Amino acid sequence: MVKDPFRELDDEARAVMNGLLAAATHAALAVVREDGTPSVTRVAFSVDKDRVPVTLISDLSLHTKALRNGRACSLLIGEPGEKGDPLTHPRLTLHCLPQFVTREDAVYADLRAWYLERRPKAKLYADFADFNFVRFEVLDGLLNAGFGKAYKIG
């Protein structure tokens, strides 16, 4: 019988996860295109005041079409440190459903203000007609808090 490699999520793991989410300015976004081909890109990243992952993306981006089709996606958050084996540095994978926020949505103004406070350079393009906020409904995830420290997130 194979032993489950995942540990119980504890306070230390939650602190690592919260630190990754708070510090992240970008994430790797993985989508599946209409033809079934996987695709990964880097996107700007933040969490909103409710701690929901959010990005600001253009309709001109190829990954936006996959997101608009309502397909599940994933986000990889965390970068390797300057030294050491990249696999020993914490990282968080979130499996999500995209939710576009339109300018007509009641939460739009607050979300825009919150995001631009954290990502001020986005003020240059946030109001372009082809840019949209996307919130990611997290379904579940995986936290690798370092070598041998793997956790499932429900």
Accessible surface in RSA format (square Angstrom, percent):
REM  Atomic radii and reference values for relative SASA: ProtOr
REM  Chains: A
REM  Algorithm: Lee & Richards
REM  Probe-radius: 1.40
REM  Slices: 20
REM RES _ NUM      All-atoms   Total-Side   Main-Chain    Non-polar    All polar
REM                ABS   REL    ABS   REL    ABS   REL    ABS   REL    ABS   REL
RES MET A   1   243.65 126.2 154.10 102.0  89.55 213.2 129.64 110.2 114.01 151.0
RES VAL A   2   140.87  92.7 117.23 106.1  23.64  57.0 121.81 105.8  19.06  51.7
RES LYS A   3   180.90  88.3 162.89  99.9  18.01  42.9 114.09 102.7  66.81  71.2
RES ASP A   4    88.43  61.9  71.46  71.1  16.97  40.1  40.31  94.9  48.12  48.0
RES PRO A   5    97.94  71.4  72.10  65.7  25.84  93.9  84.29  69.6  13.65  84.8
RES PHE A   6    62.91  31.5  44.70  27.7  18.21  47.4  45.07  27.3  17.84  51.1
RES ARG A   7   121.35  51.0 107.90  55.0  13.45  32.0  39.54  54.0  81.81  49.6
RES GLU A   8   156.09  89.6 144.47 109.3  11.62  27.7  64.34 124.4  91.75  74.9
RES LEU A   9    45.33  25.2  27.99  20.0  17.35  43.6  27.99  19.7  17.35  46.7
RES ASP A  10    63.60  44.5  59.67  59.4   3.93   9.3  33.40  78.6  30.20  30.1
RES ASP A  11   114.85  80.4 106.84 106.3   8.01  18.9  38.41  90.4  76.44  76.2
RES GLU A  12   114.77  65.9 104.78  79.3   9.99  23.8  44.54  86.1  70.24  57.3
RES ALA A  13     0.78   0.7   0.00   0.0   0.78   1.8   0.78   1.1   0.00   0.0
RES ARG A  14   101.90  42.8 101.90  51.9   0.00   0.0  36.80  50.3  65.11  39.5
RES ALA A  15    64.67  59.5  49.71  76.7  14.96  34.0  56.06  78.9   8.61  22.8
RES VAL A  16    41.24  27.1  32.93  29.8   8.31  20.0  39.92  34.7   1.32   3.6
RES MET A  17    23.01  11.9  23.01  15.2   0.00   0.0  18.47  15.7   4.54   6.0
RES ASN A  18    55.24  38.1  52.63  50.9   2.61   6.3  18.38  44.2  36.85  35.6
RES GLY A  19    38.53  47.5   0.00   N/A  38.53  47.5  34.51  94.7   4.03   9.0
RES LEU A  20    28.13  15.7  24.02  17.2   4.11  10.3  25.70  18.0   2.43   6.6
RES LEU A  21    16.62   9.3  15.02  10.7   1.60   4.0  15.02  10.5   1.60   4.3
RES ALA A  22    82.94  76.3  50.90  78.5  32.04  72.9  56.01  78.9  26.93  71.3
RES ALA A  23    79.79  73.4  52.47  81.0  27.32  62.1  62.87  88.5  16.92  44.8
RES ALA A  24    12.89  11.8   2.42   3.7  10.47  23.8  12.44  17.5   0.44   1.2
RES THR A  25    74.87  53.3  67.83  68.8   7.04  16.8  49.56  66.6  25.31  38.3
RES HIS A  26    55.09  30.1  50.94  35.4   4.16  10.6  41.56  42.8  13.54  15.7
RES ALA A  27     1.66   1.5   0.00   0.0   1.66   3.8   1.66   2.3   0.00   0.0
RES ALA A  28    29.16  26.8  25.17  38.8   3.99   9.1  25.22  35.5   3.94  10.4
RES LEU A  29     0.19   0.1   0.00   0.0   0.19   0.5   0.00   0.0   0.19   0.5
RES ALA A  30    31.42  28.9  29.86  46.1   1.56   3.6  30.13  42.4   1.29   3.4
RES VAL A  31     5.55   3.7   2.13   1.9   3.42   8.2   4.13   3.6   1.42   3.9
RES VAL A  32    67.19  44.2  67.18  60.8   0.02   0.0  67.18  58.4   0.02   0.0
RES ARG A  33    91.37  38.4  89.32  45.5   2.05   4.9  23.82  32.6  67.55  40.9
RES GLU A  34   104.82  60.2  76.31  57.7  28.51  67.9  29.13  56.3  75.68  61.8
RES ASP A  35   104.34  73.1  63.25  63.0  41.10  97.2  50.23 118.2  54.11  54.0
RES GLY A  36    47.84  59.0   0.00   N/A  47.84  59.0  28.02  76.9  19.82  44.4
RES THR A  37    56.42  40.1  52.44  53.2   3.98   9.5  38.61  51.9  17.81  26.9
RES PRO A  38   101.33  73.8  88.08  80.3  13.25  48.2  88.25  72.9  13.07  81.3
RES SER A  39    39.70  33.5  32.25  43.0   7.45  17.2  10.80  23.0  28.90  40.5
RES VAL A  40   102.41  67.4  71.72  64.9  30.69  74.0  72.00  62.6  30.41  82.5
RES THR A  41    42.39  30.2  33.79  34.3   8.60  20.5  19.36  26.0  23.03  34.8
RES ARG A  42   165.96  69.7 141.25  72.0  24.71  58.8  46.49  63.5 119.47  72.4
RES VAL A  43     9.06   6.0   2.96   2.7   6.10  14.7   9.06   7.9   0.00   0.0
RES ALA A  44    36.51  33.6  24.83  38.3  11.68  26.6  27.55  38.8   8.96  23.7
RES PHE A  45     0.01   0.0   0.01   0.0   0.00   0.0   0.01   0.0   0.00   0.0
RES SER A  46     4.31   3.6   3.26   4.4   1.05   2.4   1.05   2.2   3.26   4.6
RES VAL A  47    24.97  16.4  23.98  21.7   0.99   2.4  23.98  20.8   0.99   2.7
RES ASP A  48     9.08   6.4   7.16   7.1   1.92   4.5   3.49   8.2   5.58   5.6
RES LYS A  49   123.59  60.3  96.76  59.4  26.83  63.9  63.10  56.8  60.50  64.4
RES ASP A  50    97.05  68.0  72.27  71.9  24.78  58.6  22.87  53.8  74.18  74.0
RES ARG A  51   130.05  54.6 117.57  59.9  12.48  29.7  56.80  77.6  73.25  44.4
RES VAL A  52    36.06  23.7  35.14  31.8   0.92   2.2  36.06  31.3   0.00   0.0
RES PRO A  53     4.56   3.3   4.56   4.2   0.00   0.0   4.56   3.8   0.00   0.0
RES VAL A  54     0.00   0.0   0.00   0.0   0.00   0.0   0.00   0.0   0.00   0.0
RES THR A  55     0.13   0.1   0.13   0.1   0.00   0.0   0.13   0.2   0.00   0.0
RES LEU A  56    10.31   5.7   1.32   0.9   8.98  22.6   1.32   0.9   8.98  24.2
RES ILE A  57     7.60   4.3   4.88   3.6   2.72   6.5   7.60   5.5   0.00   0.0
RES SER A  58    12.10  10.2  10.68  14.2   1.42   3.3  10.26  21.9   1.83   2.6
RES ASP A  59    64.93  45.5  43.94  43.7  20.98  49.6  21.03  49.5  43.89  43.8
RES LEU A  60   151.46  84.3 123.51  88.4  27.95  70.3 128.47  90.2  22.99  61.9
RES SER A  61    34.92  29.5  23.11  30.8  11.81  27.2  11.40  24.3  23.52  32.9
RES LEU A  62   145.87  81.2 134.20  96.0  11.67  29.3 136.52  95.9   9.35  25.2
RES HIS A  63    24.51  13.4  21.84  15.2   2.67   6.8  16.29  16.8   8.23   9.6
RES THR A  64     2.62   1.9   2.62   2.7   0.00   0.0   2.62   3.5   0.00   0.0
RES LYS A  65   123.96  60.5 118.87  72.9   5.08  12.1  76.45  68.8  47.51  50.6
RES ALA A  66     3.47   3.2   1.41   2.2   2.06   4.7   2.68   3.8   0.79   2.1
RES LEU A  67     2.23   1.2   0.47   0.3   1.76   4.4   0.47   0.3   1.76   4.7
RES ARG A  68   119.22  50.1  88.46  45.1  30.76  73.2  44.57  60.9  74.65  45.2
RES ASN A  69    73.88  50.9  41.53  40.1  32.35  77.9  16.23  39.1  57.65  55.7
RES GLY A  70    44.90  55.4   0.00   N/A  44.90  55.4  26.99  74.1  17.92  40.1
RES ARG A  71    82.01  34.4  75.15  38.3   6.86  16.3  31.50  43.1  50.51  30.6
RES ALA A  72    56.43  51.9  42.44  65.5  13.98  31.8  42.76  60.2  13.66  36.2
RES CYS A  73     8.87   6.7   0.00   0.0   8.87  20.9   6.47  16.4   2.41   2.6
RES SER A  74    25.23  21.3  24.35  32.5   0.89   2.0   7.03  15.0  18.21  25.5
RES LEU A  75     0.58   0.3   0.09   0.1   0.49   1.2   0.58   0.4   0.00   0.0
RES LEU A  76    76.03  42.3  71.72  51.3   4.31  10.8  71.72  50.4   4.31  11.6
RES ILE A  77     0.49   0.3   0.35   0.3   0.15   0.4   0.49   0.4   0.00   0.0
RES GLY A  78    21.06  26.0   0.00   N/A  21.06  26.0   7.58  20.8  13.48  30.2
RES GLU A  79    98.12  56.3  78.66  59.5  19.46  46.3  40.15  77.7  57.98  47.3
RES PRO A  80    73.22  53.4  54.63  49.8  18.59  67.6  55.13  45.5  18.09 112.4
RES GLY A  81    35.50  43.8   0.00   N/A  35.50  43.8  23.30  63.9  12.20  27.3
RES GLU A  82   185.79 106.7 142.37 107.7  43.42 103.4  63.27 122.4 122.52 100.0
RES LYS A  83   175.72  85.7 164.27 100.8  11.45  27.3 112.51 101.3  63.22  67.3
RES GLY A  84    65.60  80.9   0.00   N/A  65.60  80.9  37.90 104.0  27.70  62.0
RES ASP A  85    75.84  53.1  63.23  62.9  12.61  29.8  26.62  62.7  49.22  49.1
RES PRO A  86    78.23  57.0  73.08  66.6   5.16  18.7  73.21  60.4   5.02  31.2
RES LEU A  87   109.52  61.0 108.14  77.4   1.38   3.5 108.14  75.9   1.38   3.7
RES THR A  88    59.76  42.5  47.43  48.1  12.33  29.4  38.33  51.5  21.43  32.4
RES HIS A  89    41.70  22.8  40.71  28.3   0.98   2.5  26.16  27.0  15.53  18.1
RES PRO A  90    45.82  33.4  44.05  40.2   1.77   6.4  44.05  36.4   1.77  11.0
RES ARG A  91    58.59  24.6  58.00  29.6   0.60   1.4  26.81  36.6  31.78  19.3
RES LEU A  92     0.08   0.0   0.04   0.0   0.04   0.1   0.08   0.1   0.00   0.0
RES THR A  93    36.27  25.8  35.97  36.5   0.30   0.7  17.25  23.2  19.02  28.8
RES LEU A  94     7.81   4.3   7.81   5.6   0.00   0.0   7.81   5.5   0.00   0.0
RES HIS A  95    64.94  35.5  64.94  45.1   0.00   0.0  44.63  46.0  20.30  23.6
RES CYS A  96     0.00   0.0   0.00   0.0   0.00   0.0   0.00   0.0   0.00   0.0
RES LEU A  97    61.65  34.3  61.65  44.1   0.00   0.0  61.65  43.3   0.00   0.0
RES PRO A  98    16.44  12.0   0.50   0.5  15.94  57.9   0.50   0.4  15.94  99.1
RES GLN A  99    79.04  44.2  73.27  53.6   5.77  13.7  32.19  68.5  46.85  35.5
RES PHE A 100    44.40  22.2  21.21  13.1  23.19  60.3  21.21  12.9  23.19  66.4
RES VAL A 101     8.13   5.4   6.14   5.6   1.99   4.8   6.14   5.3   1.99   5.4
RES THR A 102    62.51  44.5  59.62  60.4   2.89   6.9  58.42  78.5   4.09   6.2
RES ARG A 103    94.47  39.7  73.08  37.3  21.39  50.9  49.69  67.9  44.78  27.1
RES GLU A 104   154.04  88.4 119.94  90.7  34.10  81.2  74.38 143.9  79.66  65.0
RES ASP A 105    57.83  40.5  47.86  47.6   9.97  23.6  12.79  30.1  45.04  44.9
RES ALA A 106   106.67  98.1  65.24 100.7  41.43  94.2  77.49 109.1  29.18  77.3
RES VAL A 107    77.86  51.2  75.41  68.3   2.45   5.9  77.57  67.4   0.29   0.8
RES TYR A 108    21.90  10.2  21.90  12.5   0.00   0.0  20.44  15.4   1.46   1.8
RES ALA A 109    71.14  65.4  62.54  96.5   8.60  19.6  65.23  91.9   5.91  15.7
RES ASP A 110    85.13  59.6  80.14  79.8   4.99  11.8  13.78  32.4  71.35  71.2
RES LEU A 111     9.75   5.4   5.10   3.6   4.65  11.7   9.16   6.4   0.58   1.6
RES ARG A 112    71.31  29.9  71.31  36.3   0.00   0.0  12.99  17.7  58.32  35.3
RES ALA A 113    60.12  55.3  50.56  78.0   9.57  21.8  55.99  78.8   4.13  10.9
RES TRP A 114    70.97  28.5  67.62  32.7   3.35   7.9  70.01  37.3   0.96   1.6
RES TYR A 115     0.88   0.4   0.84   0.5   0.04   0.1   0.04   0.0   0.84   1.0
RES LEU A 116     5.93   3.3   5.69   4.1   0.24   0.6   5.69   4.0   0.24   0.6
RES GLU A 117   127.59  73.3  99.24  75.1  28.35  67.5  43.04  83.3  84.55  69.0
RES ARG A 118    78.52  33.0  62.74  32.0  15.78  37.6  31.11  42.5  47.41  28.7
RES ARG A 119    45.68  19.2  42.19  21.5   3.49   8.3  23.12  31.6  22.55  13.7
RES PRO A 120    76.85  56.0  71.27  65.0   5.57  20.3  71.71  59.2   5.13  31.9
RES LYS A 121   170.91  83.4 166.14 101.9   4.77  11.4 113.86 102.5  57.05  60.8
RES ALA A 122     2.42   2.2   1.43   2.2   0.99   2.3   1.43   2.0   0.99   2.6
RES LYS A 123   126.86  61.9 107.73  66.1  19.13  45.5  57.30  51.6  69.56  74.1
RES LEU A 124   140.81  78.4 122.38  87.6  18.43  46.3 126.73  89.0  14.07  37.9
RES TYR A 125    71.89  33.6  71.54  40.7   0.36   0.9  45.89  34.5  26.00  32.1
RES ALA A 126     0.49   0.4   0.06   0.1   0.43   1.0   0.06   0.1   0.43   1.1
RES ASP A 127    83.29  58.3  63.48  63.2  19.81  46.8  34.84  82.0  48.46  48.3
RES PHE A 128   112.56  56.3 107.49  66.6   5.07  13.2 112.56  68.2   0.00   0.0
RES ALA A 129    97.83  90.0  69.47 107.2  28.37  64.5  75.28 106.0  22.55  59.7
RES ASP A 130    36.70  25.7  33.55  33.4   3.15   7.4  20.59  48.4  16.11  16.1
RES PHE A 131    35.66  17.8  34.61  21.4   1.05   2.7  34.61  21.0   1.05   3.0
RES ASN A 132    17.59  12.1  15.91  15.4   1.68   4.0   1.91   4.6  15.68  15.2
RES PHE A 133     1.22   0.6   1.22   0.8   0.00   0.0   1.22   0.7   0.00   0.0
RES VAL A 134     0.00   0.0   0.00   0.0   0.00   0.0   0.00   0.0   0.00   0.0
RES ARG A 135    47.33  19.9  47.33  24.1   0.00   0.0   5.09   7.0  42.23  25.6
RES PHE A 136     0.44   0.2   0.06   0.0   0.39   1.0   0.06   0.0   0.39   1.1
RES GLU A 137    75.18  43.2  69.22  52.4   5.96  14.2  28.03  54.2  47.16  38.5
RES VAL A 138    57.71  38.0  31.84  28.8  25.88  62.4  31.84  27.7  25.88  70.2
RES LEU A 139    84.61  47.1  59.40  42.5  25.21  63.4  63.00  44.2  21.61  58.2
RES ASP A 140    60.46  42.4  60.46  60.2   0.00   0.0  15.47  36.4  44.99  44.9
RES GLY A 141     2.71   3.3   0.00   N/A   2.71   3.3   0.07   0.2   2.65   5.9
RES LEU A 142    68.48  38.1  67.00  47.9   1.48   3.7  67.01  47.1   1.46   3.9
RES LEU A 143     1.52   0.8   0.00   0.0   1.52   3.8   0.43   0.3   1.09   2.9
RES ASN A 144    40.05  27.6  38.76  37.5   1.29   3.1  11.71  28.2  28.34  27.4
RES ALA A 145    13.65  12.6   2.29   3.5  11.36  25.8   2.29   3.2  11.36  30.1
RES GLY A 146     5.94   7.3   0.00   N/A   5.94   7.3   5.94  16.3   0.00   0.0
RES PHE A 147   168.80  84.5 149.19  92.4  19.61  51.0 150.86  91.5  17.94  51.4
RES GLY A 148    56.79  70.0   0.00   N/A  56.79  70.0  38.19 104.8  18.61  41.7
RES LYS A 149    75.13  36.7  74.63  45.8   0.50   1.2  32.65  29.4  42.48  45.2
RES ALA A 150    24.43  22.5  24.23  37.4   0.20   0.5  24.23  34.1   0.20   0.5
RES TYR A 151     6.08   2.8   6.08   3.5   0.00   0.0   0.16   0.1   5.92   7.3
RES LYS A 152   120.77  58.9 110.55  67.8  10.21  24.3  60.09  54.1  60.68  64.6
RES ILE A 153    19.63  11.2  17.18  12.8   2.45   5.9  17.43  12.6   2.20   6.0
RES GLY A 154    98.10 121.0   0.00   N/A  98.10 121.0  62.68 172.0  35.42  79.3
END  Absolute sums over single chains surface
CHAIN  1 A     9293.6       7471.8       1821.8       5589.4       3704.2
END  Absolute sums over all chains
TOTAL          9293.6       7471.8       1821.8       5589.4       3704.2
